[in-house]
Amino acid sequence: MDSFMRRFSSRAAVLLAVFIFVISQFSVTGAARRAPSDNRAAQTQNADRSNKQSSSATLSAIRFGSNDERDRIVFDLSAIPKYDVNSLNGGKRIVLTMRGLKDKSKTKPTIKSDMVKRAAFQTLDDGLRITIDLAEPLGYEVKTLKNPNRLFINFSKVYEHEYRSDKAEGLTFIDYVRRDKRGRFNAYLLDVDMSKYRLEPILANGVVQGRETVSEMSDDMNAVAAINATYFERNGEIIGLLRMNDTIVGTTYFTRSSLGIKKNGNAIIEPASYTGLVTIGKASHYVAGVNVERGEDSLVIYNSYYGTTTGTNKYGREFTVRNGKVTNIQQADSAIPEDGYVISVHGKARNDFVRVRVGDKVTFVEDIGKKLKNVPDIIGAGPTLVKNGKVDVTAAKEEFPDDIAVGRAPRTGVAILPNNHMMLAVVDGRQAHSIGATLTEFAELLIKYGARDAINFDGGGSSEMVIGGEIVNSPSDGQERPVGSALGVFKR
C-alpha cells in the first residue's frame, strides 16, 4: 500500500508540473497577442521577440491600398523578420528596414497617393529597405499579423493635434493641426490674459497712406505680438471703420462688424456704420468718407492720420479747420494740421459751400452708433463669426463679396473668451500643409477654444501672426504682404 501511494504521488507530481508548464506557455502567448502595438518602440520590441522564433523569412508579395482614412503598405511573409523604422525629414520620410529576409516578390507595386509621394526599394545583403516619401508628416504605425504572416504600415489621414507653449506669463500660443477627409488644416492661436496685456490698433507707418508688413508694424511699436487687421486699398487706405484714440481714421459705406476696445480694455463686437455731417453757415453736406480719395460730387474729411497733405487735384476746394473755424481756403493739396482737419469738396458739394469764408464757424458731427459711441479704439472688418458661443456668420447680411464669404481661404480673426481673455487666430491656407477654412469652419474652431463672440478680419495673403518679432504662420504669398493696419498686443 505504501509503495502504491509513493508511485501515485510521483505520477501526480509529474502531471502537475506538465499542467503548470502548459498553462504558463498559453498565458505568455495570449499576453503577446493582446499586447498593444500603439507605439513604434513596442512594435520593435515585438519584432525582436518574433525574430527569436525565426532567423530568416521570405517576402512573397507587396501590396498597397488607399482610402479616405489611411494608406496601407502590406508585406506578405513566410515569417516575421527583424525590422526597424526611422522617421526623417521632419516626419516626411519613413524608412523601414527588414533583416534576415529573402525577397522573392516578383514585382513591386506602384505606391503613390495624395499622401504617399513615392516608395523606393533597396535590396540589402540580408534584407530589404523601403524608403517612403510623404507629401506631409503623417501619423503612422507598424503592425504584424500571424497566420498568415504579414507586416504592414498604416499612414493615418485622420488626426488632430495641438502644441501649446507659454510665450510669456499670460500669453499662451497654440499650434493646431488637424487632418480629415477635407485635407490638412493648420491654425495658430494666441490666448491673451487681458489683466496683463492690452490690445491696440496699429496703422502702417503711422499714417493711412502706404503699407507695412505686420512684423514691421510690430517692431515699430514694440508690440509683444500682432496680427493683420482691416481690409485696405493698395495705397493703404482703410476699407472699413477704424477709430484710434477717439479719432476716426477710416470709414465704410456698409454696416459691418467691428471690434471695439474700451478704455478699461474690455472688448465688444458690434455692427458699426458711419454717418458724418458738415455744416458751415446755412449749408450742410454729408461726409462721403474719412481719409479716402475724394470722389465726384463728394465731401471728404482728411485728418492728420492721412498724412501731411490731402494730395487732391485742382478740381475741388478745401477748407482747413482749427478750433471749429475755417482758417484757410485753397483749391487742392492742402496741408493737414495736427490740431484740426481739412474739408475737401468737389462738384455738387463744392457748390453747396461756395459762400464759405475764412473765420466761418464749422459744425462737424459723426455718428457710429450708440454701443460704440464712447469706445476709443474700433477695428471694422467682419463678418461676425460667433455670437453668444454659437456659430453666427453674418457674411450675407453684411453683403460681403464671394471672395471673402465663400470657400476656404487663409483667415485672421479675434475671439472674446469668457474668462477676461482674448484670442487672436490665424489659419494658413492655399498651401500643401493647410487647406484654409470657410468662415463657418473658422467659427467652429474658435468655439472649440472657448469663443463667446468672434469677428473675422482681412484674410488671404494678408493673414499673418507675429509673436516676439517672429512670424509664426506661413503667409500664402510665400512672404509677408504689406498691409494697411494691424492689431497689436502690448504689456500693461
C-alpha positions in Angstrom: 0.0 0.0 0.0 2.8 2.4 0.9 4.6 1.5 -2.3 1.4 2.2 -4.3 0.9 5.6 -2.7 4.5 6.6 -3.4 4.1 5.7 -7.1 0.8 7.6 -7.2 2.3 10.7 -5.6 5.3 10.6 -8.0 3.0 10.4 -11.1 0.7 13.2 -9.7 3.7 15.5 -9.3 4.8 14.9 -12.8 1.3 15.6 -14.2 1.0 18.7 -12.1 4.4 20.0 -13.4 3.3 19.4 -17.0 0.0 21.1 -16.4 1.7 24.2 -14.9 4.1 24.4 -17.9 1.3 24.2 -20.5 -0.7 26.9 -18.7 2.4 29.2 -18.4 3.1 28.9 -22.2 -0.6 29.6 -23.0 -0.6 32.7 -20.8 2.6 34.1 -22.4 1.3 33.6 -25.9 -2.1 35.2 -25.0 -0.4 38.2 -23.5 1.7 38.7 -26.6 -1.4 38.7 -28.8 -3.2 41.2 -26.5 -0.2 43.5 -26.1 -1.0 46.8 -27.8 1.3 48.0 -30.6 0.3 51.6 -30.5 3.9 52.9 -30.4 6.9 52.2 -32.6 9.0 51.1 -29.6 6.5 48.4 -28.7 6.4 47.3 -32.3 10.2 47.0 -32.5 10.2 45.0 -29.3 7.6 42.7 -30.7 9.6 42.3 -33.9 12.7 41.4 -31.9 10.7 38.9 -29.9 9.4 37.3 -33.1 12.9 37.0 -34.5 13.9 34.7 -31.7 11.4 32.3 -33.2 12.5 32.7 -36.8 16.0 33.7 -38.0 15.0 34.0 -41.7 11.9 34.9 -43.7 10.8 35.1 -47.2 8.9 38.1 -48.8 6.4 36.8 -51.4 4.4 39.9 -52.2 3.9 43.6 -51.5 0.5 45.3 -51.7 -0.7 48.9 -51.4 -4.1 50.3 -50.6 -5.5 53.8 -50.1 -8.8 55.3 -48.9 -10.1 58.5 -47.2 -8.8 57.4 -43.8 -5.5 55.8 -44.4 -2.8 54.5 -46.8 -1.5 50.9 -46.1 1.5 49.0 -47.4 1.4 45.2 -46.7 4.2 42.7 -46.9 3.3 39.1 -47.2 5.9 36.9 -45.4 6.7 33.4 -44.5 7.7 34.6 -41.1 8.1 37.9 -39.3 11.6 39.2 -39.7 13.6 41.6 -37.5 12.8 45.2 -38.6 13.3 48.8 -37.5 11.6 52.0 -38.6 13.0 55.5 -38.7 11.4 58.9 -39.3 13.4 61.5 -41.2 12.9 65.0 -42.7 10.5 66.2 -40.1 8.3 63.1 -40.5 8.0 63.4 -44.3 10.3 60.4 -44.9 9.8 56.9 -43.3 12.5 54.2 -43.7 11.6 50.6 -43.0 14.4 48.1 -42.9 13.8 44.3 -42.6 16.7 42.0 -41.8 17.1 38.2 -42.3 14.8 38.4 -45.3 14.9 36.9 -48.7 12.9 39.0 -51.3 11.1 36.7 -53.7 8.4 39.1 -54.7 8.1 39.1 -58.4 7.1 42.7 -58.9 6.9 45.9 -56.8 3.6 47.8 -56.9 3.4 51.5 -57.7 3.0 53.1 -54.3 1.6 56.5 -54.7 -1.4 58.5 -53.4 -2.3 62.0 -52.4 -0.3 61.4 -49.2 2.4 58.9 -50.3 4.6 60.6 -53.0 6.8 57.5 -53.7 8.3 54.4 -52.3 11.8 53.2 -53.2 13.1 49.6 -52.6 16.7 48.8 -51.9 17.9 45.2 -51.7 20.4 44.6 -48.9 22.8 41.6 -48.3 20.5 40.3 -45.7 17.2 42.0 -46.3 15.3 44.9 -47.8 15.0 48.6 -47.2 11.9 50.6 -48.2 12.1 54.5 -48.2 8.7 56.1 -48.2 8.4 59.8 -49.0 5.2 61.6 -47.8 3.5 64.8 -49.0 3.3 65.9 -45.4 4.1 64.4 -41.9 1.5 61.8 -41.1 0.8 59.6 -38.1 1.8 56.1 -38.8 2.0 52.6 -37.1 3.7 49.4 -38.0 1.9 46.2 -37.1 2.4 42.4 -37.6 0.0 39.6 -38.1 0.5 35.8 -37.9 -1.2 33.1 -39.8 -0.9 34.4 -42.4 2.3 36.2 -41.6 2.2 39.9 -42.6 3.9 43.1 -41.7 2.1 46.4 -42.6 2.4 50.1 -42.3 -0.6 52.3 -41.8 -0.4 56.0 -42.6 -3.3 57.8 -40.9 -5.0 60.6 -42.9 -7.3 61.5 -39.9 -5.7 63.0 -36.8 -5.8 66.1 -34.6 -3.0 67.6 -32.5 -2.3 70.8 -30.6 1.0 72.0 -29.4 0.9 74.6 -26.5 3.7 76.8 -25.4 3.8 79.8 -23.0 5.4 82.7 -24.7 5.3 84.8 -21.6 3.2 85.0 -18.4 -0.4 85.3 -19.6 0.4 84.6 -23.2 -0.2 81.0 -24.5 0.5 80.0 -28.1 -1.3 77.1 -29.6 -0.2 75.4 -32.9 -3.3 73.4 -34.0 -3.1 70.7 -36.7 -6.0 68.6 -38.0 -6.4 66.2 -40.8 -9.5 64.6 -42.1 -11.1 63.8 -45.5 -11.2 67.5 -46.3 -7.4 67.8 -46.0 -4.8 69.1 -43.7 -5.6 72.2 -41.7 -3.1 74.3 -39.6 -4.1 77.2 -37.3 -2.3 79.4 -34.9 -3.9 80.8 -31.8 -2.7 83.2 -29.1 -4.5 83.2 -25.8 -4.1 86.6 -24.2 -4.8 87.4 -20.5 -6.2 90.9 -20.6 -5.3 91.6 -17.0 -1.7 91.6 -18.1 -2.0 92.9 -21.7 -3.9 95.4 -23.8 -4.9 95.4 -27.4 -4.4 98.4 -29.7 -4.8 99.0 -33.5 -1.6 99.9 -35.4 -1.6 101.9 -38.5 1.1 101.2 -41.2 3.8 103.8 -40.9 1.6 105.7 -38.5 -0.5 107.1 -41.4 -3.2 105.9 -43.8 -1.1 106.3 -47.0 1.3 103.5 -47.5 1.6 99.9 -46.2 3.9 97.9 -44.0 4.2 94.2 -43.1 2.8 93.0 -39.8 6.3 92.3 -38.5 7.4 95.8 -39.3 4.4 97.3 -37.5 5.0 95.1 -34.6 8.7 96.1 -34.4 7.9 99.8 -34.9 5.5 99.8 -31.9 7.5 97.3 -29.8 4.4 95.0 -29.6 4.5 91.6 -27.9 2.5 90.1 -30.7 0.4 91.3 -33.7 -1.9 90.1 -36.4 -3.2 91.8 -39.6 -6.4 93.7 -39.1 -8.6 95.8 -41.5 -9.2 95.4 -45.2 -7.3 98.0 -47.2 -6.7 99.5 -50.7 -3.4 99.2 -52.5 -2.4 102.7 -51.4 -3.0 101.9 -47.8 -6.4 103.5 -47.4 -8.5 101.7 -44.9 -11.7 99.8 -46.0 -13.9 99.7 -43.0 -14.4 101.7 -39.9 -11.1 102.4 -38.0 -11.0 104.5 -34.9 -7.8 105.2 -33.0 -7.6 107.3 -29.8 -11.2 108.6 -30.3 -10.4 109.8 -33.9 -12.0 108.3 -37.0 -9.2 107.1 -39.3 -11.2 105.2 -41.9 -14.8 104.6 -42.9 -17.0 102.4 -45.0 -20.3 102.7 -46.9 -21.6 99.4 -45.3 -22.7 98.4 -41.9 -20.0 95.9 -40.9 -19.0 94.1 -37.8 -16.4 95.8 -35.7 -14.2 95.0 -32.7 -14.4 97.7 -30.1 -11.7 98.0 -27.3 -13.0 100.1 -24.4 -10.8 102.3 -22.2 -10.8 99.6 -19.5 -9.5 97.0 -22.0 -12.8 95.1 -22.3 -13.8 94.2 -25.9 -17.1 94.1 -27.7 -18.1 93.1 -31.2 -20.9 95.1 -32.7 -22.1 96.2 -36.2 -20.8 99.7 -37.0 -21.9 102.2 -39.5 -20.6 105.7 -40.1 -22.5 108.9 -40.7 -20.9 112.3 -40.8 -22.4 115.8 -41.4 -20.6 119.1 -42.0 -22.5 122.4 -41.6 -20.9 125.8 -42.4 -23.3 128.7 -42.2 -26.6 127.6 -43.7 -25.1 124.9 -45.9 -24.8 121.2 -44.9 -23.5 118.1 -46.6 -23.0 114.5 -45.6 -19.4 113.1 -45.4 -18.6 110.6 -48.1 -15.6 109.3 -46.2 -12.7 110.0 -43.9 -9.1 109.8 -45.2 -10.1 108.3 -48.5 -9.6 109.5 -52.1 -12.1 112.2 -52.9 -14.8 111.2 -55.4 -17.1 113.1 -57.7 -19.6 115.5 -56.1 -18.4 114.4 -52.6 -17.2 115.8 -49.3 -14.2 114.1 -47.7 -12.6 114.7 -44.3 -8.8 114.5 -44.0 -7.1 114.4 -40.6 -3.5 114.0 -39.5 -3.7 110.2 -39.7 -3.9 110.6 -43.5 -0.5 112.2 -43.9 0.9 115.7 -44.2 -1.2 116.9 -47.1 -4.5 115.9 -48.8 -2.9 115.0 -52.2 -6.0 116.2 -54.0 -6.3 117.6 -57.6 -7.1 121.1 -58.6 -10.8 120.4 -59.4 -12.1 120.9 -55.8 -12.0 123.3 -52.9 -10.6 122.8 -49.4 -11.3 124.3 -46.0 -8.7 124.0 -43.2 -10.5 123.8 -39.9 -9.0 124.5 -36.4 -10.9 125.0 -33.2 -14.2 124.8 -35.1 -13.5 127.6 -37.6 -12.2 127.9 -41.1 -8.6 129.1 -41.0 -7.6 128.6 -44.6 -9.2 128.0 -48.1 -7.4 126.7 -51.1 -8.0 124.7 -54.3 -6.0 121.5 -53.7 -3.4 119.5 -51.8 -3.9 121.4 -48.5 -1.6 120.9 -45.5 -3.3 118.8 -42.8 -3.0 120.4 -39.3 -2.1 118.2 -36.3 -4.8 120.0 -34.3 -7.5 120.1 -36.9 -8.7 118.7 -40.2 -9.4 119.6 -43.9 -12.8 119.5 -45.6 -12.3 118.7 -49.3 -15.3 119.2 -51.6 -15.9 118.6 -55.3 -18.8 119.2 -57.7 -22.2 119.5 -56.1 -20.6 119.5 -52.6 -18.3 122.3 -53.7 -21.3 124.3 -54.9 -23.1 123.9 -51.6 -20.2 125.7 -49.8 -19.4 128.3 -52.4 -20.0 131.2 -49.9 -17.7 129.9 -47.2 -15.1 132.4 -46.0 -12.1 132.2 -43.5 -13.4 132.6 -40.0 -16.8 130.9 -40.6 -17.9 128.5 -37.9 -17.9 124.8 -38.7 -20.0 122.1 -37.1 -18.8 118.5 -37.8 -20.9 115.7 -36.3 -20.1 112.0 -36.5 -22.2 109.0 -35.6 -21.1 105.4 -35.3 -24.0 104.0 -33.2 -24.8 104.1 -29.5 -22.9 101.0 -28.5 -19.7 102.2 -30.0 -20.1 105.9 -29.4 -17.7 106.1 -26.4 -15.3 103.4 -27.5 -11.9 104.9 -28.3 -10.4 102.1 -30.5 -12.5 100.3 -33.1 -11.4 98.0 -35.8 -14.1 97.4 -38.5 -13.8 94.3 -40.7 -16.2 91.4 -40.5 -18.3 89.5 -40.7 -19.2 88.3 -37.3 -18.3 84.6 -36.8 -19.6 83.8 -33.3 -22.3 85.3 -31.1 -23.0 84.0 -27.5 -21.0 80.9 -28.0 -22.7 79.8 -31.2 -21.8 80.0 -34.9 -23.4 83.2 -36.3 -21.7 84.1 -39.6 -23.2 87.4 -40.9 -21.5 87.5 -44.3 -24.7 87.6 -46.3 -26.3 90.2 -44.0 -23.3 92.4 -44.3 -23.1 92.0 -48.1 -19.6 90.6 -48.3 -18.4 89.5 -51.7 -17.8 85.9 -52.5 -14.0 86.1 -52.4 -14.4 86.7 -48.6 -17.7 84.9 -47.9 -17.4 81.7 -49.9 -14.9 78.8 -49.9 -11.8 78.0 -47.9 -9.0 80.6 -47.5 -6.4 81.8 -45.1 -8.2 83.6 -42.2 -7.5 86.0 -39.4 -9.8 86.8 -36.5 -10.3 87.7 -32.9 -12.4 86.0 -30.2 -13.6 87.2 -26.9 -13.3 84.5 -24.3 -15.5 84.4 -21.1 -12.5 84.5 -18.7 -11.2 88.0 -19.4 -9.0 86.6 -22.1 -8.9 87.3 -25.8 -7.8 85.0 -28.6 -6.0 86.1 -31.7 -6.2 83.5 -34.5 -4.7 82.9 -37.9 -5.4 80.0 -40.3 -3.0 79.1 -43.1 -4.5 78.3 -46.5 -3.9 77.8 -50.2 -0.8 75.7 -49.3 0.0 72.0 -49.2 0.2 71.9 -45.4 -3.2 73.7 -44.9 -6.3 73.9 -46.9 -7.6 77.0 -45.1 -11.1 77.4 -43.6 -14.6 78.5 -44.6 -16.0 81.2 -42.3 -18.2 78.6 -40.6 -15.2 76.3 -40.1 -13.2 79.2 -38.7 -16.1 80.0 -36.3 -16.2 76.3 -35.2 -12.5 76.3 -34.4 -12.8 79.4 -32.3 -15.8 78.0 -30.4 -13.7 74.8 -29.8 -11.2 77.1 -27.9 -13.9 78.9 -25.9 -15.0 81.8 -28.0 -18.1 83.7 -26.7 -18.0 86.2 -29.5 -15.7 86.4 -32.5 -15.0 88.5 -35.6 -13.3 87.9 -38.9 -10.5 90.2 -40.1 -8.9 90.6 -43.5 -7.6 87.2 -44.8 -6.0 85.6 -47.8 -2.4 86.6 -48.4 -2.7 89.2 -45.6 -3.2 86.6 -42.9 -0.3 86.7 -40.5 0.7 86.3 -36.9 3.9 87.7 -35.3 5.0 86.9 -31.8 8.1 88.4 -30.3 9.1 89.7 -33.7 8.9 86.3 -35.3 6.4 85.2 -38.0 4.7 82.0 -36.6 2.4 81.1 -39.5 3.1 80.7 -43.2 1.6 83.5 -45.3 0.1 82.2 -48.5 2.0 84.7 -50.7 5.2 82.9 -49.7 6.3 86.1 -48.0 4.8 88.8 -45.9 2.3 91.0 -47.6 2.4 94.8 -46.8 -1.0 95.7 -45.3 -2.8 98.7 -44.0 -3.2 98.0 -40.3 -2.6 95.5 -37.5 -3.8 94.7 -34.1 -1.1 94.7 -31.5 -0.7 93.1 -28.1 1.1 95.3 -25.5 2.1 94.8 -21.9 0.0 96.8 -19.4 
